[in-house]
Amino acid sequence: MFPPLDPNGPNGFFGLDSSFSHEGEAADLVVFGEIPKELNGTFYRIMVDPFYPLQEGNAPIEGDGNICAIRIKDGRADLKVRYVDTERLKLERQANKRLFGLYRNPFTHHPCVRAAVDSTANTNLVFWAGKLLALKESAMPYHVHLDTLETLSYDPFKSPGKTFSAHPKVDPFTEELVVFGYEAKGLGTEDIVIYALDKQGAIHDEQWIKSPWPAFIHDCAITPNFIILVLWPYDADVEHMKKGGQHWVYNKDRPATFIVVPRRPNNLPAGWKSGESRVYFWEHAVLLHTAGSWEVTAENGDIKLYFESSRIFYNVFPTMGPPTDNPFGDFKADYVKWEIDLTKPANTKVADPTVILDMPGEMARIDERFLTKPYEKLFCPVIPPGKQGPIPPILPIGLHAYALLDKASGKTEMFDPGSGCTIEEPIFVPRSKDAPEGDGWVMGMIQRLDVNRSDLVVLDTKNFAKPVAVVQLPFRIKGQIHGNWVEALPDEGA
Ligand SMILES: [Fe+2]
């Protein structure tokens, strides 16, 4: 049993705090085992790494975005770490102090910078249309260089609206990036923009809808014909922000809510009117992130949508909500499959979901070559039942083992790095372009809190319980929010 530690916080040097930050490079990292020679690309992780100490009261999703790129080729690994050079970070570096206050509350920022883009670009890194995008849902993407990690531009696609989700989805069959932005007409607005970017980055199928309230819409799911927006039970209230309050306030009275929208406004599914979106809901829960999603059309044309997500019964951001002595309750959470029956009228409750992993799980990934289709293999960071981790079992920071769920057999294999570790969102890389679904490698960063080090593990999905390689970083690195694998470009592959 280890004392509770914040993986991004001080780590106990005689009680002295340190806000460590890194930029730099390290070549030819120590590798135990063998990195498969087929792996040729870069694992881009985006870390929350406040360059200046944050204003007190910020949730752990605030802090400057710092990119950790681990380049893998010929069984070797190199590391590069560089901040996203956001407008915000530039201003603060010029002033050499913190100028920005609470997450997404301009009224708490220094008056001189209230008109600046306050995005930290710290949530996700997505490669699309030849561009690596550093994303935060409060603003537009920053375009960063694939190799140097230099920040090249802001809003590279000249997107509509004012915001761009950190979780756009790639439809691998239509080769589109499906994008949404909420609070898309400004702070606290109910306006949502939805569109797709083609392979060249051109915008099409733009449409605007309204949210039932200014809700935290962090993730979505896509099927061949629909996008499902997943609303978290938090409220945004500009008057509350003006008083110095949080952007989000947890609302126990809100149900888990879904907005279903046809992806192609100029080619609507049968029974849908132009401009129509449909809201469905369940009971109160926080569905942090989605995994797979697909749709089934019956012979009579009736459509059911399916997607999977975590289901969490507590406020994952205690600073964003009414103070309470016991914000997490009994830490109840699991991983589930939802069904949305589109024959049911809008504004009705969906059926109880099916539990697919009966343990707390979050940040799950799939073989994304199959996104929008039914699939079998889920790679899910979990808190295994009966096992004590190094920090309390709060999602998503308390995750400490990787589960490989084969949905066909119901069998779950587990990689457990040991009781002193926390783990992060994994990536999946197929063994080859034509490999069967789920056949390949899962990689993820292990935070070794027991020895104050970070290790990247490479797991073969054919033998999941033991890594084929462990890449040892030369120092403890900050925790990531999300990350993605980008295959080497053809001219780099030789
Ligand atoms: Fe996320």
Boltz pocket constraint, residues with backbone or C-beta under 6 A from the ligand:
constraints:
  - pocket:
      binder: B
      contacts: [[A, 123], [A, 166], [A, 167], [A, 218], [A, 219], [A, 288], [A, 289], [A, 482]]
      max_distance: 6.0
